[in-house]
């Protein structure tokens, strides 16, 4: 369980099927709304270290705008490049506000292992 939570957006800022670029303690992240459930991922593709912020959300899959690498936003894993991940943070929604759990944010960096 995270040791602290930080408010990052109002829940109406990210509607179903959309994503929103956020900043969490100086690091860029992405909120994704998949069928009304909110997920938070890092915003850097592990392929070449480029920003995912102009990509697209297709169901629970996020597509990198640069080279079409894809990631499941519910797990951070790529279904095609099993060694590639984007970090994920826990999310909670309370009273119309979205919070992300911060313990582990530094561990949420993209990885190719």
C-alpha positions in Angstrom: 0.0 0.0 0.0 1.3 3.5 -0.8 2.7 5.5 2.0 1.1 8.7 0.7 -1.4 9.8 -1.9 -1.4 12.9 -4.0 -4.3 14.5 -5.9 -3.5 14.7 -9.6 -6.8 15.6 -11.3 -10.6 15.8 -11.0 -12.3 12.7 -12.2 -14.3 14.6 -14.9 -11.0 15.6 -16.6 -10.4 12.2 -18.0 -13.5 10.7 -19.6 -13.9 7.0 -20.7 -11.7 6.2 -23.6 -9.4 9.2 -23.0 -6.1 9.8 -21.3 -4.6 12.9 -19.6 -1.0 14.0 -19.1 -0.2 14.8 -15.5 2.8 15.8 -13.5 3.6 14.0 -10.3 6.4 15.5 -8.2 8.2 16.8 -11.3 7.7 13.5 -13.3 5.3 13.2 -16.2 2.6 10.5 -16.0 -0.5 9.6 -17.9 -4.0 8.9 -16.5 -6.1 6.5 -18.6 -9.8 6.0 -18.3 -10.7 2.4 -19.4 -14.4 1.8 -19.2 -14.7 4.2 -16.2 -11.8 2.8 -14.3 -8.7 5.0 -13.9 -5.1 3.8 -14.3 -1.8 5.7 -14.0 1.3 4.9 -16.0 4.6 6.6 -16.7 4.9 8.5 -19.9 8.2 7.4 -21.4 8.5 4.6 -23.9 11.3 2.1 -23.0 12.1 1.6 -26.7 13.9 4.9 -27.2 13.0 7.0 -24.2 10.5 9.2 -26.0 7.3 10.7 -24.6 4.1 8.8 -24.9 2.0 11.9 -24.3 0.9 12.2 -27.9 0.0 8.5 -28.3 -3.5 7.0 -28.3 -5.5 4.8 -26.0 -7.3 1.9 -27.7 -9.4 0.1 -25.0 -6.8 -0.8 -22.4 -3.9 -0.6 -24.8 -1.8 2.5 -25.2 0.1 3.0 -28.5 3.4 4.8 -28.6 3.2 7.6 -31.2 6.8 7.1 -32.4 7.2 3.4 -33.3 3.7 1.9 -32.4 5.0 0.0 -29.4 1.9 -1.0 -27.3 1.4 -1.3 -23.6 -1.5 -2.6 -21.4 -2.3 0.4 -19.1 -3.7 -2.0 -16.5 -0.3 -3.7 -16.0 2.3 -1.6 -17.8 3.4 -4.6 -19.9 3.7 -4.8 -23.6 1.9 -7.9 -25.1 4.5 -8.1 -27.9 7.8 -7.1 -26.3 7.4 -9.0 -23.0 10.7 -7.5 -21.6 9.4 -4.0 -22.0 7.2 -2.2 -19.4 6.0 1.3 -18.5 5.6 1.9 -14.8 2.2 1.9 -13.1 1.0 3.6 -9.9 -1.9 2.8 -7.8 -5.0 5.0 -8.2 -7.9 5.8 -6.1 -10.9 8.1 -6.8 -12.7 9.8 -3.9 -15.3 12.5 -4.0 -14.7 13.2 -7.7 -10.9 13.5 -7.3 -8.1 11.3 -8.6 -5.2 10.4 -6.4 -2.1 8.4 -7.1 0.0 6.5 -4.6 3.5 7.8 -4.5 5.6 5.0 -2.9 7.2 3.3 -5.8 7.0 6.3 -8.2 10.7 6.1 -8.8 10.3 2.4 -9.4 7.7 3.2 -12.1 10.4 4.1 -14.6 10.1 2.4 -18.0 12.3 -0.7 -18.3 13.6 -3.0 -21.0 15.0 -6.0 -19.2 
